[in-house]
Amino acid sequence: MTGFNRRFAPNYKSMKQVSDINMVILQKNRISLPSDARTFVYDDFIHCLDTVRFLIQDEIEDILVAGRKKDGLLYHVTVQLLTKDLTVIAIMNRDSGIVEERLEVMGPKEKE
């Protein structure tokens, strides 16, 4: 619970109530903070991945990963998790002009 607290945050937990989820987008950004891949993923991006996995129930059929690495530092990464009926996108840019975290959960009749 300490490490992956977003699962227990009321605003994030309520997103699981969207009916017939067909798309999830989680974007987390930092200002001028590229780092080695291990730190980037295990200290920061792992929370994005855990949050989107928490929100989906379906079996993942495919995973697409892309990123930008320069001089040994990871600047940004995107991960798409694809299920039979759902697309999940987790994005982190540690070289952006703002510190922010945004979650969108969509279904055919609602968006949170």
Backbone atoms as SQL, in Angstrom:
CREATE TABLE atoms (id INTEGER PRIMARY KEY, chain TEXT, resi INTEGER, resn TEXT, atom TEXT, x REAL, y REAL, z REAL);
INSERT INTO atoms VALUES
  (1, 'A', 1, 'MET', 'N', 0.823, -1.192, 0.000),
  (2, 'A', 1, 'MET', 'CA', 0.000, 0.000, 0.000),
  (3, 'A', 1, 'MET', 'C', 0.868, 1.258, 0.000),
  (4, 'A', 2, 'THR', 'N', 1.980, 1.223, 0.678),
  (5, 'A', 2, 'THR', 'CA', 2.846, 2.399, 0.732),
  (6, 'A', 2, 'THR', 'C', 3.438, 2.697, -0.637),
  (7, 'A', 3, 'GLY', 'N', 3.930, 1.677, -1.315),
  (8, 'A', 3, 'GLY', 'CA', 4.590, 1.882, -2.591),
  (9, 'A', 3, 'GLY', 'C', 3.641, 2.183, -3.735),
  (10, 'A', 4, 'PHE', 'N', 2.463, 1.607, -3.715),
  (11, 'A', 4, 'PHE', 'CA', 1.513, 1.760, -4.816),
  (12, 'A', 4, 'PHE', 'C', 0.205, 2.341, -4.298),
  (13, 'A', 5, 'ASN', 'N', 0.305, 3.533, -3.725),
  (14, 'A', 5, 'ASN', 'CA', -0.818, 4.140, -3.037),
  (15, 'A', 5, 'ASN', 'C', -1.939, 4.631, -3.947),
  (16, 'A', 6, 'ARG', 'N', -1.713, 4.803, -5.231),
  (17, 'A', 6, 'ARG', 'CA', -2.775, 5.304, -6.099),
  (18, 'A', 6, 'ARG', 'C', -3.965, 4.351, -6.139),
  (19, 'A', 7, 'ARG', 'N', -3.732, 3.077, -5.954),
  (20, 'A', 7, 'ARG', 'CA', -4.838, 2.103, -5.920),
  (21, 'A', 7, 'ARG', 'C', -5.852, 2.442, -4.831),
  (22, 'A', 8, 'PHE', 'N', -5.385, 3.116, -3.795),
  (23, 'A', 8, 'PHE', 'CA', -6.236, 3.411, -2.638),
  (24, 'A', 8, 'PHE', 'C', -6.696, 4.858, -2.593),
  (25, 'A', 9, 'ALA', 'N', -6.223, 5.686, -3.509),
  (26, 'A', 9, 'ALA', 'CA', -6.644, 7.085, -3.562),
  (27, 'A', 9, 'ALA', 'C', -8.076, 7.134, -4.094),
  (28, 'A', 10, 'PRO', 'N', -8.982, 7.801, -3.385),
  (29, 'A', 10, 'PRO', 'CA', -10.399, 7.803, -3.786),
  (30, 'A', 10, 'PRO', 'C', -10.636, 8.216, -5.242),
  (31, 'A', 11, 'ASN', 'N', -9.949, 9.229, -5.735),
  (32, 'A', 11, 'ASN', 'CA', -10.176, 9.664, -7.121),
  (33, 'A', 11, 'ASN', 'C', -9.760, 8.604, -8.127),
  (34, 'A', 12, 'TYR', 'N', -8.691, 7.897, -7.850),
  (35, 'A', 12, 'TYR', 'CA', -8.240, 6.847, -8.765),
  (36, 'A', 12, 'TYR', 'C', -9.114, 5.600, -8.610),
  (37, 'A', 13, 'LYS', 'N', -9.421, 5.259, -7.395),
  (38, 'A', 13, 'LYS', 'CA', -10.243, 4.081, -7.133),
  (39, 'A', 13, 'LYS', 'C', -11.613, 4.211, -7.794),
  (40, 'A', 14, 'SER', 'N', -12.172, 5.417, -7.790),
  (41, 'A', 14, 'SER', 'CA', -13.493, 5.630, -8.382),
  (42, 'A', 14, 'SER', 'C', -13.485, 5.434, -9.899),
  (43, 'A', 15, 'MET', 'N', -12.337, 5.585, -10.526),
  (44, 'A', 15, 'MET', 'CA', -12.243, 5.399, -11.977),
  (45, 'A', 15, 'MET', 'C', -12.584, 3.972, -12.389),
  (46, 'A', 16, 'LYS', 'N', -12.417, 3.057, -11.479),
  (47, 'A', 16, 'LYS', 'CA', -12.706, 1.647, -11.760),
  (48, 'A', 16, 'LYS', 'C', -14.210, 1.419, -11.965),
  (49, 'A', 17, 'GLN', 'N', -15.022, 2.403, -11.574),
  (50, 'A', 17, 'GLN', 'CA', -16.473, 2.287, -11.683),
  (51, 'A', 17, 'GLN', 'C', -17.007, 2.644, -13.067),
  (52, 'A', 18, 'VAL', 'N', -16.176, 3.180, -13.940),
  (53, 'A', 18, 'VAL', 'CA', -16.619, 3.489, -15.304),
  (54, 'A', 18, 'VAL', 'C', -17.063, 2.183, -15.949),
  (55, 'A', 19, 'SER', 'N', -18.261, 2.203, -16.523),
  (56, 'A', 19, 'SER', 'CA', -18.791, 0.966, -17.103),
  (57, 'A', 19, 'SER', 'C', -18.219, 0.721, -18.496),
  (58, 'A', 20, 'ASP', 'N', -17.945, -0.518, -18.777),
  (59, 'A', 20, 'ASP', 'CA', -17.443, -0.949, -20.086),
  (60, 'A', 20, 'ASP', 'C', -16.219, -0.149, -20.537),
  (61, 'A', 21, 'ILE', 'N', -15.220, -0.081, -19.692),
  (62, 'A', 21, 'ILE', 'CA', -13.996, 0.667, -20.025),
  (63, 'A', 21, 'ILE', 'C', -13.428, 0.153, -21.342),
  (64, 'A', 22, 'ASN', 'N', -13.151, 1.106, -22.261),
  (65, 'A', 22, 'ASN', 'CA', -12.536, 0.703, -23.525),
  (66, 'A', 22, 'ASN', 'C', -11.203, 1.404, -23.786),
  (67, 'A', 23, 'MET', 'N', -10.897, 2.439, -22.965),
  (68, 'A', 23, 'MET', 'CA', -9.608, 3.100, -23.119),
  (69, 'A', 23, 'MET', 'C', -9.209, 3.752, -21.801),
  (70, 'A', 24, 'VAL', 'N', -7.930, 3.619, -21.475),
  (71, 'A', 24, 'VAL', 'CA', -7.349, 4.266, -20.297),
  (72, 'A', 24, 'VAL', 'C', -6.077, 4.966, -20.753),
  (73, 'A', 25, 'ILE', 'N', -5.938, 6.225, -20.354),
  (74, 'A', 25, 'ILE', 'CA', -4.716, 6.982, -20.654),
  (75, 'A', 25, 'ILE', 'C', -4.219, 7.600, -19.356),
  (76, 'A', 26, 'LEU', 'N', -3.006, 7.268, -18.979),
  (77, 'A', 26, 'LEU', 'CA', -2.371, 7.858, -17.802),
  (78, 'A', 26, 'LEU', 'C', -1.094, 8.536, -18.268),
  (79, 'A', 27, 'GLN', 'N', -0.999, 9.814, -17.972),
  (80, 'A', 27, 'GLN', 'CA', 0.158, 10.603, -18.376),
  (81, 'A', 27, 'GLN', 'C', 0.761, 11.239, -17.128),
  (82, 'A', 28, 'LYS', 'N', 2.056, 11.047, -16.956),
  (83, 'A', 28, 'LYS', 'CA', 2.776, 11.619, -15.818),
  (84, 'A', 28, 'LYS', 'C', 4.023, 12.305, -16.368),
  (85, 'A', 29, 'ASN', 'N', 4.235, 13.553, -15.976),
  (86, 'A', 29, 'ASN', 'CA', 5.346, 14.337, -16.514),
  (87, 'A', 29, 'ASN', 'C', 6.171, 14.972, -15.402),
  (88, 'A', 30, 'ARG', 'N', 7.423, 15.214, -15.713),
  (89, 'A', 30, 'ARG', 'CA', 8.364, 15.868, -14.806),
  (90, 'A', 30, 'ARG', 'C', 9.117, 16.941, -15.590),
  (91, 'A', 31, 'ILE', 'N', 9.724, 17.881, -14.882),
  (92, 'A', 31, 'ILE', 'CA', 10.504, 18.945, -15.521),
  (93, 'A', 31, 'ILE', 'C', 11.978, 18.566, -15.493),
  (94, 'A', 32, 'SER', 'N', 12.599, 18.500, -16.669),
  (95, 'A', 32, 'SER', 'CA', 14.051, 18.309, -16.805),
  (96, 'A', 32, 'SER', 'C', 14.617, 17.268, -15.843),
  (97, 'A', 33, 'LEU', 'N', 14.095, 16.044, -15.907),
  (98, 'A', 33, 'LEU', 'CA', 14.527, 15.010, -14.973),
  (99, 'A', 33, 'LEU', 'C', 14.834, 13.677, -15.667),
  (100, 'A', 34, 'PRO', 'N', 15.465, 13.673, -16.846),
  (101, 'A', 34, 'PRO', 'CA', 15.835, 12.391, -17.439),
  (102, 'A', 34, 'PRO', 'C', 16.803, 11.667, -16.501),
  (103, 'A', 35, 'SER', 'N', 16.799, 10.355, -16.567),
  (104, 'A', 35, 'SER', 'CA', 17.696, 9.590, -15.700),
  (105, 'A', 35, 'SER', 'C', 17.993, 8.242, -16.336),
  (106, 'A', 36, 'ASP', 'N', 18.817, 7.462, -15.656),
  (107, 'A', 36, 'ASP', 'CA', 19.090, 6.119, -16.151),
  (108, 'A', 36, 'ASP', 'C', 17.769, 5.345, -16.161),
  (109, 'A', 37, 'ALA', 'N', 17.688, 4.364, -17.040),
  (110, 'A', 37, 'ALA', 'CA', 16.439, 3.632, -17.240),
  (111, 'A', 37, 'ALA', 'C', 15.936, 2.978, -15.957),
  (112, 'A', 38, 'ARG', 'N', 16.812, 2.412, -15.169),
  (113, 'A', 38, 'ARG', 'CA', 16.396, 1.726, -13.941),
  (114, 'A', 38, 'ARG', 'C', 15.701, 2.690, -12.977),
  (115, 'A', 39, 'THR', 'N', 16.290, 3.849, -12.746),
  (116, 'A', 39, 'THR', 'CA', 15.683, 4.839, -11.856),
  (117, 'A', 39, 'THR', 'C', 14.367, 5.338, -12.435),
  (118, 'A', 40, 'PHE', 'N', 14.377, 5.654, -13.714),
  (119, 'A', 40, 'PHE', 'CA', 13.182, 6.146, -14.397),
  (120, 'A', 40, 'PHE', 'C', 12.022, 5.177, -14.187),
  (121, 'A', 41, 'VAL', 'N', 12.251, 3.902, -14.473),
  (122, 'A', 41, 'VAL', 'CA', 11.178, 2.903, -14.423),
  (123, 'A', 41, 'VAL', 'C', 10.836, 2.505, -12.995),
  (124, 'A', 42, 'TYR', 'N', 11.824, 2.115, -12.212),
  (125, 'A', 42, 'TYR', 'CA', 11.540, 1.550, -10.885),
  (126, 'A', 42, 'TYR', 'C', 11.196, 2.585, -9.823),
  (127, 'A', 43, 'ASP', 'N', 11.617, 3.820, -9.987),
  (128, 'A', 43, 'ASP', 'CA', 11.305, 4.838, -8.989),
  (129, 'A', 43, 'ASP', 'C', 10.109, 5.693, -9.362),
  (130, 'A', 44, 'ASP', 'N', 9.713, 5.694, -10.623),
  (131, 'A', 44, 'ASP', 'CA', 8.681, 6.635, -11.046),
  (132, 'A', 44, 'ASP', 'C', 7.630, 5.999, -11.954),
  (133, 'A', 45, 'PHE', 'N', 8.044, 5.501, -13.105),
  (134, 'A', 45, 'PHE', 'CA', 7.082, 5.002, -14.086),
  (135, 'A', 45, 'PHE', 'C', 6.337, 3.760, -13.602),
  (136, 'A', 46, 'ILE', 'N', 6.917, 3.012, -12.713),
  (137, 'A', 46, 'ILE', 'CA', 6.273, 1.809, -12.185),
  (138, 'A', 46, 'ILE', 'C', 4.903, 2.121, -11.585),
  (139, 'A', 47, 'HIS', 'N', 4.754, 3.331, -11.037),
  (140, 'A', 47, 'HIS', 'CA', 3.470, 3.734, -10.455),
  (141, 'A', 47, 'HIS', 'C', 2.407, 3.906, -11.537),
  (142, 'A', 48, 'CYS', 'N', 2.814, 4.395, -12.694),
  (143, 'A', 48, 'CYS', 'CA', 1.879, 4.489, -13.823),
  (144, 'A', 48, 'CYS', 'C', 1.428, 3.101, -14.262),
  (145, 'A', 49, 'LEU', 'N', 2.378, 2.206, -14.411),
  (146, 'A', 49, 'LEU', 'CA', 2.044, 0.850, -14.845),
  (147, 'A', 49, 'LEU', 'C', 1.150, 0.142, -13.838),
  (148, 'A', 50, 'ASP', 'N', 1.450, 0.284, -12.560),
  (149, 'A', 50, 'ASP', 'CA', 0.618, -0.347, -11.541),
  (150, 'A', 50, 'ASP', 'C', -0.794, 0.223, -11.559),
  (151, 'A', 51, 'THR', 'N', -0.912, 1.515, -11.730),
  (152, 'A', 51, 'THR', 'CA', -2.242, 2.144, -11.730),
  (153, 'A', 51, 'THR', 'C', -3.085, 1.656, -12.900),
  (154, 'A', 52, 'VAL', 'N', -2.531, 1.606, -14.105),
  (155, 'A', 52, 'VAL', 'CA', -3.333, 1.163, -15.243),
  (156, 'A', 52, 'VAL', 'C', -3.659, -0.325, -15.138),
  (157, 'A', 53, 'ARG', 'N', -2.741, -1.115, -14.618),
  (158, 'A', 53, 'ARG', 'CA', -3.034, -2.547, -14.417),
  (159, 'A', 53, 'ARG', 'C', -4.158, -2.738, -13.403),
  (160, 'A', 54, 'PHE', 'N', -4.188, -1.910, -12.375),
  (161, 'A', 54, 'PHE', 'CA', -5.243, -1.941, -11.367),
  (162, 'A', 54, 'PHE', 'C', -6.609, -1.664, -12.000),
  (163, 'A', 55, 'LEU', 'N', -6.645, -0.794, -12.988),
  (164, 'A', 55, 'LEU', 'CA', -7.912, -0.373, -13.577),
  (165, 'A', 55, 'LEU', 'C', -8.493, -1.367, -14.572),
  (166, 'A', 56, 'ILE', 'N', -7.680, -2.261, -15.109),
  (167, 'A', 56, 'ILE', 'CA', -8.192, -3.176, -16.126),
  (168, 'A', 56, 'ILE', 'C', -8.288, -4.597, -15.577),
  (169, 'A', 57, 'GLN', 'N', -9.288, -5.299, -16.066),
  (170, 'A', 57, 'GLN', 'CA', -9.523, -6.680, -15.637),
  (171, 'A', 57, 'GLN', 'C', -9.132, -7.683, -16.717),
  (172, 'A', 58, 'ASP', 'N', -9.126, -7.232, -17.953),
  (173, 'A', 58, 'ASP', 'CA', -8.923, -8.125, -19.091),
  (174, 'A', 58, 'ASP', 'C', -7.501, -8.665, -19.157),
  (175, 'A', 59, 'GLU', 'N', -7.353, -9.771, -19.844),
  (176, 'A', 59, 'GLU', 'CA', -6.034, -10.342, -20.085),
  (177, 'A', 59, 'GLU', 'C', -5.310, -9.530, -21.155),
  (178, 'A', 60, 'ILE', 'N', -4.080, -9.188, -20.885),
  (179, 'A', 60, 'ILE', 'CA', -3.287, -8.419, -21.836),
  (180, 'A', 60, 'ILE', 'C', -2.839, -9.339, -22.966),
  (181, 'A', 61, 'GLU', 'N', -3.122, -8.926, -24.200),
  (182, 'A', 61, 'GLU', 'CA', -2.765, -9.717, -25.373),
  (183, 'A', 61, 'GLU', 'C', -1.491, -9.228, -26.051),
  (184, 'A', 62, 'ASP', 'N', -1.179, -7.935, -25.890),
  (185, 'A', 62, 'ASP', 'CA', 0.010, -7.393, -26.538),
  (186, 'A', 62, 'ASP', 'C', 0.516, -6.201, -25.739),
  (187, 'A', 63, 'ILE', 'N', 1.818, -5.988, -25.782),
  (188, 'A', 63, 'ILE', 'CA', 2.454, -4.860, -25.098),
  (189, 'A', 63, 'ILE', 'C', 3.400, -4.194, -26.089),
  (190, 'A', 64, 'LEU', 'N', 3.252, -2.881, -26.222),
  (191, 'A', 64, 'LEU', 'CA', 4.121, -2.099, -27.099),
  (192, 'A', 64, 'LEU', 'C', 4.852, -1.070, -26.248),
  (193, 'A', 65, 'VAL', 'N', 6.168, -1.019, -26.351),
  (194, 'A', 65, 'VAL', 'CA', 6.977, -0.108, -25.544),
  (195, 'A', 65, 'VAL', 'C', 7.859, 0.719, -26.473),
  (196, 'A', 66, 'ALA', 'N', 7.906, 2.025, -26.210),
  (197, 'A', 66, 'ALA', 'CA', 8.787, 2.913, -26.971),
  (198, 'A', 66, 'ALA', 'C', 9.312, 3.981, -26.029),
  (199, 'A', 67, 'GLY', 'N', 10.454, 4.535, -26.372),
  (200, 'A', 67, 'GLY', 'CA', 11.014, 5.584, -25.532),
  (201, 'A', 67, 'GLY', 'C', 12.118, 6.329, -26.247),
  (202, 'A', 68, 'ARG', 'N', 12.644, 7.313, -25.561),
  (203, 'A', 68, 'ARG', 'CA', 13.763, 8.089, -26.106),
  (204, 'A', 68, 'ARG', 'C', 14.898, 8.073, -25.103),
  (205, 'A', 69, 'LYS', 'N', 16.014, 7.522, -25.534),
  (206, 'A', 69, 'LYS', 'CA', 17.198, 7.438, -24.694),
  (207, 'A', 69, 'LYS', 'C', 18.333, 8.171, -25.402),
  (208, 'A', 70, 'LYS', 'N', 19.077, 8.984, -24.649),
  (209, 'A', 70, 'LYS', 'CA', 20.186, 9.732, -25.225),
  (210, 'A', 70, 'LYS', 'C', 21.288, 9.838, -24.179),
  (211, 'A', 71, 'ASP', 'N', 22.501, 9.520, -24.578),
  (212, 'A', 71, 'ASP', 'CA', 23.664, 9.606, -23.683),
  (213, 'A', 71, 'ASP', 'C', 23.435, 8.850, -22.374),
  (214, 'A', 72, 'GLY', 'N', 22.801, 7.686, -22.461),
  (215, 'A', 72, 'GLY', 'CA', 22.582, 6.846, -21.289),
  (216, 'A', 72, 'GLY', 'C', 21.417, 7.253, -20.408),
  (217, 'A', 73, 'LEU', 'N', 20.696, 8.299, -20.794),
  (218, 'A', 73, 'LEU', 'CA', 19.556, 8.764, -19.995),
  (219, 'A', 73, 'LEU', 'C', 18.255, 8.516, -20.751),
  (220, 'A', 74, 'LEU', 'N', 17.225, 8.115, -20.009),
  (221, 'A', 74, 'LEU', 'CA', 15.898, 7.915, -20.577),
  (222, 'A', 74, 'LEU', 'C', 15.104, 9.202, -20.378),
  (223, 'A', 75, 'TYR', 'N', 14.562, 9.724, -21.463),
  (224, 'A', 75, 'TYR', 'CA', 13.833, 10.995, -21.437),
  (225, 'A', 75, 'TYR', 'C', 12.324, 10.793, -21.353),
  (226, 'A', 76, 'HIS', 'N', 11.812, 9.869, -22.151),
  (227, 'A', 76, 'HIS', 'CA', 10.387, 9.574, -22.066),
  (228, 'A', 76, 'HIS', 'C', 10.129, 8.129, -22.490),
  (229, 'A', 77, 'VAL', 'N', 8.968, 7.645, -22.071),
  (230, 'A', 77, 'VAL', 'CA', 8.582, 6.283, -22.406),
  (231, 'A', 77, 'VAL', 'C', 7.063, 6.220, -22.560),
  (232, 'A', 78, 'THR', 'N', 6.625, 5.378, -23.484),
  (233, 'A', 78, 'THR', 'CA', 5.201, 5.080, -23.633),
  (234, 'A', 78, 'THR', 'C', 5.030, 3.567, -23.631),
  (235, 'A', 79, 'VAL', 'N', 3.976, 3.128, -22.990),
  (236, 'A', 79, 'VAL', 'CA', 3.635, 1.710, -22.970),
  (237, 'A', 79, 'VAL', 'C', 2.164, 1.586, -23.342),
  (238, 'A', 80, 'GLN', 'N', 1.886, 0.717, -24.303),
  (239, 'A', 80, 'GLN', 'CA', 0.503, 0.391, -24.645),
  (240, 'A', 80, 'GLN', 'C', 0.246, -1.048, -24.238),
  (241, 'A', 81, 'LEU', 'N', -0.824, -1.242, -23.508),
  (242, 'A', 81, 'LEU', 'CA', -1.298, -2.569, -23.143),
  (243, 'A', 81, 'LEU', 'C', -2.580, -2.791, -23.925),
  (244, 'A', 82, 'LEU', 'N', -2.628, -3.848, -24.700),
  (245, 'A', 82, 'LEU', 'CA', -3.786, -4.113, -25.542),
  (246, 'A', 82, 'LEU', 'C', -4.471, -5.392, -25.098),
  (247, 'A', 83, 'THR', 'N', -5.776, -5.311, -24.903),
  (248, 'A', 83, 'THR', 'CA', -6.585, -6.487, -24.606),
  (249, 'A', 83, 'THR', 'C', -7.565, -6.660, -25.762),
  (250, 'A', 84, 'LYS', 'N', -8.444, -7.623, -25.645),
  (251, 'A', 84, 'LYS', 'CA', -9.427, -7.868, -26.692),
  (252, 'A', 84, 'LYS', 'C', -10.291, -6.631, -26.944),
  (253, 'A', 85, 'ASP', 'N', -10.681, -5.918, -25.878),
  (254, 'A', 85, 'ASP', 'CA', -11.620, -4.806, -26.010),
  (255, 'A', 85, 'ASP', 'C', -11.112, -3.477, -25.469),
  (256, 'A', 86, 'LEU', 'N', -9.839, -3.400, -25.131),
  (257, 'A', 86, 'LEU', 'CA', -9.362, -2.250, -24.375),
  (258, 'A', 86, 'LEU', 'C', -7.963, -1.850, -24.822),
  (259, 'A', 87, 'THR', 'N', -7.747, -0.543, -24.902),
  (260, 'A', 87, 'THR', 'CA', -6.413, 0.008, -25.138),
  (261, 'A', 87, 'THR', 'C', -6.033, 0.835, -23.925),
  (262, 'A', 88, 'VAL', 'N', -4.854, 0.567, -23.396),
  (263, 'A', 88, 'VAL', 'CA', -4.345, 1.290, -22.234),
  (264, 'A', 88, 'VAL', 'C', -3.024, 1.924, -22.640),
  (265, 'A', 89, 'ILE', 'N', -2.884, 3.214, -22.358),
  (266, 'A', 89, 'ILE', 'CA', -1.664, 3.932, -22.703),
  (267, 'A', 89, 'ILE', 'C', -1.124, 4.591, -21.444),
  (268, 'A', 90, 'ALA', 'N', 0.117, 4.276, -21.115),
  (269, 'A', 90, 'ALA', 'CA', 0.812, 4.912, -19.991),
  (270, 'A', 90, 'ALA', 'C', 1.986, 5.690, -20.587),
  (271, 'A', 91, 'ILE', 'N', 2.055, 6.968, -20.229),
  (272, 'A', 91, 'ILE', 'CA', 3.055, 7.871, -20.796),
  (273, 'A', 91, 'ILE', 'C', 3.800, 8.559, -19.664),
  (274, 'A', 92, 'MET', 'N', 5.117, 8.645, -19.782),
  (275, 'A', 92, 'MET', 'CA', 5.875, 9.483, -18.867),
  (276, 'A', 92, 'MET', 'C', 6.927, 10.236, -19.655),
  (277, 'A', 93, 'ASN', 'N', 6.927, 11.547, -19.463),
  (278, 'A', 93, 'ASN', 'CA', 7.934, 12.411, -20.062),
  (279, 'A', 93, 'ASN', 'C', 8.663, 13.114, -18.920),
  (280, 'A', 94, 'ARG', 'N', 9.906, 12.748, -18.709),
  (281, 'A', 94, 'ARG', 'CA', 10.694, 13.374, -17.639),
  (282, 'A', 94, 'ARG', 'C', 11.548, 14.518, -18.179),
  (283, 'A', 95, 'ASP', 'N', 11.134, 15.042, -19.320),
  (284, 'A', 95, 'ASP', 'CA', 11.802, 16.208, -19.894),
  (285, 'A', 95, 'ASP', 'C', 10.732, 17.151, -20.438),
  (286, 'A', 96, 'SER', 'N', 9.714, 17.377, -19.649),
  (287, 'A', 96, 'SER', 'CA', 8.615, 18.246, -20.078),
  (288, 'A', 96, 'SER', 'C', 8.672, 19.549, -19.288),
  (289, 'A', 97, 'GLY', 'N', 7.826, 20.470, -19.639),
  (290, 'A', 97, 'GLY', 'CA', 7.827, 21.777, -18.993),
  (291, 'A', 97, 'GLY', 'C', 6.908, 21.887, -17.802),
  (292, 'A', 98, 'ILE', 'N', 6.398, 20.743, -17.305),
  (293, 'A', 98, 'ILE', 'CA', 5.442, 20.789, -16.196),
  (294, 'A', 98, 'ILE', 'C', 5.493, 19.484, -15.402),
  (295, 'A', 99, 'VAL', 'N', 5.201, 19.577, -14.123),
  (296, 'A', 99, 'VAL', 'CA', 5.005, 18.394, -13.286),
  (297, 'A', 99, 'VAL', 'C', 3.502, 18.179, -13.212),
  (298, 'A', 100, 'GLU', 'N', 3.053, 17.044, -13.715),
  (299, 'A', 100, 'GLU', 'CA', 1.618, 16.771, -13.712),
  (300, 'A', 100, 'GLU', 'C', 1.362, 15.282, -13.817),
  (301, 'A', 101, 'GLU', 'N', 0.147, 14.914, -13.466),
  (302, 'A', 101, 'GLU', 'CA', -0.311, 13.540, -13.629),
  (303, 'A', 101, 'GLU', 'C', -1.783, 13.609, -14.002),
  (304, 'A', 102, 'ARG', 'N', -2.142, 12.975, -15.116),
  (305, 'A', 102, 'ARG', 'CA', -3.511, 13.010, -15.608),
  (306, 'A', 102, 'ARG', 'C', -3.967, 11.603, -15.947),
  (307, 'A', 103, 'LEU', 'N', -5.165, 11.267, -15.510),
  (308, 'A', 103, 'LEU', 'CA', -5.745, 9.961, -15.793),
  (309, 'A', 103, 'LEU', 'C', -7.093, 10.157, -16.459),
  (310, 'A', 104, 'GLU', 'N', -7.297, 9.464, -17.572),
  (311, 'A', 104, 'GLU', 'CA', -8.577, 9.467, -18.260),
  (312, 'A', 104, 'GLU', 'C', -9.016, 8.017, -18.425),
  (313, 'A', 105, 'VAL', 'N', -10.260, 7.749, -18.044),
  (314, 'A', 105, 'VAL', 'CA', -10.838, 6.419, -18.200),
  (315, 'A', 105, 'VAL', 'C', -12.126, 6.598, -18.995),
  (316, 'A', 106, 'MET', 'N', -12.223, 5.872, -20.109),
  (317, 'A', 106, 'MET', 'CA', -13.341, 6.056, -21.025),
  (318, 'A', 106, 'MET', 'C', -14.104, 4.781, -21.278),
  (319, 'A', 107, 'GLY', 'N', -15.401, 4.938, -21.423),
  (320, 'A', 107, 'GLY', 'CA', -16.293, 3.887, -21.836),
  (321, 'A', 107, 'GLY', 'C', -17.255, 4.464, -22.865),
  (322, 'A', 108, 'PRO', 'N', -18.117, 3.642, -23.465),
  (323, 'A', 108, 'PRO', 'CA', -19.001, 4.136, -24.523),
  (324, 'A', 108, 'PRO', 'C', -19.980, 5.213, -24.061),
  (325, 'A', 109, 'LYS', 'N', -20.284, 5.271, -22.759),
  (326, 'A', 109, 'LYS', 'CA', -21.280, 6.220, -22.286),
  (327, 'A', 109, 'LYS', 'C', -20.751, 7.210, -21.260),
  (328, 'A', 110, 'GLU', 'N', -19.460, 7.124, -20.932),
  (329, 'A', 110, 'GLU', 'CA', -18.908, 8.062, -19.945),
  (330, 'A', 110, 'GLU', 'C', -17.410, 8.163, -20.051),
  (331, 'A', 111, 'LYS', 'N', -16.909, 9.272, -19.502),
  (332, 'A', 111, 'LYS', 'CA', -15.475, 9.506, -19.431),
  (333, 'A', 111, 'LYS', 'C', -15.191, 10.203, -18.110),
  (334, 'A', 112, 'GLU', 'N', -14.225, 9.698, -17.412),
  (335, 'A', 112, 'GLU', 'CA', -13.812, 10.312, -16.128),
  (336, 'A', 112, 'GLU', 'C', -12.398, 10.790, -16.239);
